[in-house]
Amino acid sequence: MNGKDFAFHPFYERWVAWVPGYVIGPLLLSIVLGLAFLGAHYAAGDAKIFRDWSWLLALLITTAALALYHATYTLRGLLPEMSLRLAPRGGGNDAETSPGDSIFMRPLNKILSDRNFMLAGAFFGLLNCLMGYLFGLPRAGAVEHGTLMFGFFLAGFVCGMAAWGIYGVTVMVAAFAREAGPGLDYTAPDHCGGVQFLGEGLVTFASVTLIVGVMISVFIHQFA
């Protein structure tokens, strides 16, 4: 298979592509995002980062960004396996024109484009700012409120991209399932029709979503 067919590198991955290794770049950027908010909020004046739980918001931003990177890495690992399940329907040896691959790659690239990621992130970021304002801001000055809003936007932006990614993966898996369903090998060693890899990937997506979701609920409970 030609690896070019399965290239899926959203803008947030290209930002750290110059850093060698899978972990270091995403880890550095995720930490920088969290510290960018926490540092600005702490420097704003009399902000009490432990009293207003802004430290947890910074940790939430970092964790959500790391979860997004890990989910993207997991998704990219599914693509070659999905292609193999549709290979008999490829109609030839030319991987670049394989119609089997396009069944799931076309909706993936269309839905999870850089533009759509940015729009989803901006929408959820602004929505999160609105919800933070409605829940009520702690008694502080305008500058502290501004830095809190910055943190709310960052958290909403990252989580919004992740939410849009879940939608994109759902559409992609549905397209793959419709095509692969009749040809699944139910004698496969994994006892899952040969698609255990897909279930394991979905469990990974669900796990990172659960972790971030619990952190969000804890922050809302403590902040409100």
C-alpha positions as CSV (number, residue, x, y, z in Angstrom):
1,M,0.0,0.0,0.0
2,N,1.1,3.5,-0.7
3,G,1.4,5.4,2.6
4,K,0.4,8.6,0.8
5,D,-3.2,7.3,0.5
6,F,-3.6,7.3,4.2
7,A,-1.9,10.6,5.1
8,F,-4.0,12.4,7.6
9,H,-2.2,15.2,9.2
10,P,-4.4,18.0,10.5
11,F,-2.9,21.4,11.1
12,Y,-2.3,20.8,14.8
13,E,0.0,17.9,13.9
14,R,1.8,19.8,11.3
15,W,2.6,22.5,13.9
16,V,4.8,20.0,15.8
17,A,6.0,18.0,12.8
18,W,9.5,19.6,13.1
19,V,10.0,18.0,16.5
20,P,11.4,14.4,16.3
21,G,9.3,11.6,17.8
22,Y,5.6,11.1,18.3
23,V,5.4,12.2,21.9
24,I,7.7,15.1,22.4
25,G,6.1,17.6,20.0
26,P,2.5,17.1,21.1
27,L,3.5,17.0,24.8
28,L,5.4,20.3,24.4
29,L,2.6,22.1,22.6
30,S,-0.1,20.8,25.0
31,I,1.9,22.0,28.0
32,V,2.5,25.4,26.3
33,L,-1.2,25.8,25.8
34,G,-2.0,25.1,29.4
35,L,0.8,27.3,30.7
36,A,-0.1,30.1,28.3
37,F,-3.5,30.5,30.1
38,L,-2.2,29.8,33.6
39,G,0.7,32.2,33.3
40,A,-1.5,35.0,31.9
41,H,-4.1,34.5,34.5
42,Y,-1.5,34.4,37.4
43,A,0.2,37.5,36.0
44,A,-3.1,39.4,35.7
45,G,-3.1,40.6,39.3
46,D,-4.5,39.0,42.4
47,A,-5.8,35.9,40.7
48,K,-5.8,33.0,43.1
49,I,-5.2,30.0,40.9
50,F,-6.0,27.4,43.6
51,R,-9.0,29.2,44.9
52,D,-10.7,29.7,41.6
53,W,-9.6,26.3,40.3
54,S,-7.9,27.9,37.3
55,W,-5.0,25.4,37.7
56,L,-7.5,22.6,36.8
57,L,-8.6,24.5,33.8
58,A,-4.9,24.7,32.7
59,L,-4.5,21.0,33.3
60,L,-7.8,20.4,31.4
61,I,-6.5,22.3,28.4
62,T,-3.2,20.3,28.4
63,T,-5.0,17.0,28.8
64,A,-7.6,17.6,26.1
65,A,-4.8,18.6,23.7
66,L,-2.9,15.4,24.4
67,A,-6.0,13.4,24.1
68,L,-6.7,14.9,20.7
69,Y,-3.2,14.1,19.5
70,H,-3.4,10.5,20.8
71,A,-6.9,10.0,19.2
72,T,-5.5,11.3,15.8
73,Y,-2.6,8.9,16.0
74,T,-4.9,6.0,16.8
75,L,-7.2,7.0,13.9
76,R,-4.3,7.0,11.4
77,G,-3.4,3.6,12.6
78,L,-6.8,2.3,11.7
79,L,-6.7,3.4,8.0
80,P,-4.3,0.7,6.6
81,E,-6.3,-2.0,8.4
82,M,-9.5,-0.7,7.0
83,S,-8.0,-0.7,3.5
84,L,-6.9,-4.3,3.8
85,R,-10.5,-5.3,4.6
86,L,-11.7,-3.6,1.4
87,A,-8.7,-4.7,-0.7
88,P,-10.6,-7.3,-2.7
89,R,-13.0,-4.6,-3.8
90,G,-10.1,-2.4,-4.9
91,G,-10.2,-3.5,-8.5
92,G,-6.5,-3.5,-9.2
93,N,-3.0,-3.1,-7.8
94,D,-2.9,0.7,-8.1
95,A,-3.3,1.8,-4.5
96,E,-3.5,5.4,-5.5
97,T,-6.8,4.8,-7.3
98,S,-8.2,2.1,-5.2
99,P,-12.0,2.8,-4.9
100,G,-12.0,0.7,-1.7
101,D,-9.8,3.2,0.0
102,S,-11.8,6.2,-1.1
103,I,-15.0,4.7,0.5
104,F,-13.7,5.8,3.9
105,M,-10.9,8.3,3.0
106,R,-13.3,10.6,1.1
107,P,-15.6,11.4,4.0
108,L,-12.7,11.5,6.4
109,N,-10.8,14.1,4.4
110,K,-14.0,16.1,3.6
111,I,-15.3,16.3,7.2
112,L,-12.1,16.5,9.1
113,S,-10.5,19.3,7.0
114,D,-8.4,22.0,8.6
115,R,-11.2,24.5,7.9
116,N,-13.9,22.5,9.6
117,F,-11.6,21.8,12.5
118,M,-11.0,25.5,13.0
119,L,-14.7,26.4,12.6
120,A,-15.7,23.7,15.1
121,G,-13.0,24.8,17.6
122,A,-14.0,28.5,17.3
123,F,-17.7,27.7,17.7
124,F,-17.2,25.6,20.8
125,G,-14.6,28.1,22.2
126,L,-17.1,31.0,22.0
127,L,-19.9,28.8,23.3
128,N,-17.7,27.8,26.3
129,C,-17.0,31.5,27.0
130,L,-20.7,32.2,27.0
131,M,-21.4,29.3,29.4
132,G,-18.6,30.4,31.7
133,Y,-20.0,33.9,31.8
134,L,-23.5,32.5,32.5
135,F,-22.3,30.2,35.3
136,G,-20.8,33.3,36.9
137,L,-17.2,34.6,37.2
138,P,-15.4,34.9,40.5
139,R,-15.1,38.3,42.1
140,A,-12.0,39.8,40.4
141,G,-11.0,42.6,38.1
142,A,-11.6,42.9,34.4
143,V,-8.1,41.7,33.5
144,E,-8.6,38.5,35.5
145,H,-12.0,38.0,33.9
146,G,-10.4,38.4,30.5
147,T,-7.7,35.8,31.2
148,L,-10.4,33.4,32.4
149,M,-12.3,33.9,29.2
150,F,-9.1,33.2,27.3
151,G,-8.8,29.9,29.2
152,F,-12.4,29.1,28.5
153,F,-11.9,29.7,24.8
154,L,-8.8,27.5,24.7
155,A,-10.5,24.7,26.5
156,G,-13.6,25.0,24.2
157,F,-11.5,25.2,21.1
158,V,-9.5,22.1,21.8
159,C,-12.6,20.1,23.0
160,G,-14.6,21.4,20.0
161,M,-12.1,20.0,17.6
162,A,-12.2,16.7,19.4
163,A,-16.0,16.7,19.3
164,W,-15.9,17.4,15.6
165,G,-13.4,14.5,15.2
166,I,-15.8,12.1,16.9
167,Y,-18.4,13.1,14.3
168,G,-15.9,12.6,11.4
169,V,-14.9,9.2,12.8
170,T,-18.5,8.1,13.1
171,V,-19.3,9.0,9.5
172,M,-16.1,7.2,8.3
173,V,-16.8,4.0,10.3
174,A,-20.3,4.0,9.0
175,A,-19.2,4.2,5.4
176,F,-16.6,1.5,6.0
177,A,-19.2,-0.8,7.7
178,R,-21.7,-0.5,4.9
179,E,-19.1,-1.6,2.4
180,A,-17.3,-4.2,4.4
181,G,-20.3,-5.8,6.1
182,P,-21.2,-8.4,3.5
183,G,-17.6,-9.5,3.2
184,L,-16.5,-9.8,6.8
185,D,-14.7,-13.1,7.6
186,Y,-16.4,-14.5,10.7
187,T,-13.8,-17.2,10.9
188,A,-11.1,-14.7,11.6
189,P,-8.9,-15.4,14.7
190,D,-10.1,-12.3,16.5
191,H,-13.7,-13.8,16.6
192,C,-14.9,-10.3,15.6
193,G,-15.2,-10.8,11.8
194,G,-11.6,-9.4,11.4
195,V,-12.5,-6.0,12.7
196,Q,-11.3,-6.2,16.3
197,F,-8.8,-3.5,15.5
198,L,-11.7,-1.1,14.9
199,G,-13.4,-1.9,18.2
200,E,-10.1,-1.3,20.0
201,G,-9.7,2.0,18.3
202,L,-13.2,3.1,19.3
203,V,-12.4,2.1,22.9
204,T,-9.4,4.3,22.8
205,F,-11.5,7.2,21.5
206,A,-14.1,6.6,24.3
207,S,-11.5,6.4,27.0
208,V,-9.8,9.7,26.2
209,T,-13.3,11.3,25.9
210,L,-14.2,9.9,29.3
211,I,-11.1,11.3,30.9
212,V,-11.6,14.8,29.6
213,G,-15.3,14.6,30.3
214,V,-14.7,13.8,34.0
215,M,-12.2,16.7,34.3
216,I,-14.8,19.1,32.7
217,S,-17.5,18.0,35.1
218,V,-15.2,18.4,38.2
219,F,-14.1,21.8,37.0
220,I,-17.7,22.9,36.5
221,H,-18.8,21.6,39.9
222,Q,-15.9,23.4,41.7
223,F,-16.0,26.6,39.6
224,A,-19.8,27.2,39.7
